[in-house]
Amino acid sequence: MGVFKIEGGHQLKGSIQPQGAKNEALQILCAVLLSPEKITIHNIPDIVDVNKLIDLLRKLGVKIEKLQKGTYTFQADEVNLKYLESDQFKIDGRGLRGSIMIVGPLLARFGKGYIPKPGGDKIGRRRLDTHFEGLIKLGAKFGYSREEQFYGVEAKKLKGTYMLLEEASVTGTANILMAAVLAEGQTTIYNAACEPYLQQLCKMLNRMGAKISGVGSNMLIIDGVDSLGGTEHTMLPDMIEIGSWIGLAAMTKSELTITNVSWKDLGIIPETFRKLGVTVERKGDDIYIPAHTDGYEIQSFIDGSILTIADAPWPGFTPDLLSIILVVATQARGSVLVHQKMFESRLFFVDKLIDMGAKIILCDPHRATVIGHDFKSTLKATTMTSPDIRAGVSLLIAALSAKGTSTIQNIEQIDRGYENIDERLRAIGAKIERID
């Protein structure tokens, strides 16, 4: 297993460009199954989770050609449905959370879709009910083998309907949407997720010939079509990585420029960091973070009460950045309550930060109160293990700010979501070494 060795306590300087969005890529790549025509996709991040999905599509019979770094063509004109019933598929599908989103496209185009219970982060229970309840409402027959933990849906023809989703699940909305575009008649999805990556999926499908209206709202109306064609699509920059670099700059008192961030798609992310006292300046389509030599101070609510930062469906604050917010708060002036509503295990990495000297009270599995050091006491270097992608990067940021040499184990979790992170950090002055 890989290890990062990090010499912390150094200021960084320079510019860094975010990779293509991981969470968008997982949706967009599954959508290539909806058409037999060639689809070209740009700005695909070179990360473990995305590469696993590309490999899964290749085993399904999708013709894949890499044109250059980040740019691929996909053509699903000879899909091998027998692979779905193989033992190898049961192994391959379990290794990736995003594999669940192949079910909707396969069901819509071929009348059946299967998936083993997907793996991924150890951040708590992630229900699949929204996915399958939506597909059942479209007319699919659902089956589940408890012994093999294998899901399946089949339908001769999907029919449009009205549905109110129990939760605004991003992957659930994407899966149902991709099935509905080829269903007969009109489908209405209310309480649909509406984050920028889902909007990107809608725009791509419309260019392929789908008829989706309400894009960007929580009510999507889809008029089914008989078939979809090819298209060309470019991924947005990864908003989670952008937030990670903002946090890194603040914690290491570094002057950094994050380039080509697509400001219009960042929502309240910049403002949330400003509430922690971090200066986030807009320069064209770049973010400029000056060196916070005098630290940064957490705001209070207007009535003077302690600031609470909580996750919520878009346009609320993304849960994927709460780990970063928590780490940044450890060196702020003031206190903040971090409330992770969606996943019950995502805050369990704070014991590592406490070992490093951070003042954190874990109130329960969902809430933590952070009392900032104001850089009067630096974090101490230590040996840590990355439990999931976002916690892993948060610990990496903590290690880069700490004095001394830290070690982070299980860095494969970080590699699942961040492209060549050690090389890119070294380019801006970080002392980080990858040890296999």
Summary of the structure (lengths in Angstrom):
residues: 436
radius of gyration: 21.9
end to end distance: 6.3
largest distance: 66.1
contacts: 1587
relative contact order: 0.15
helix: 34%
strand: 26%
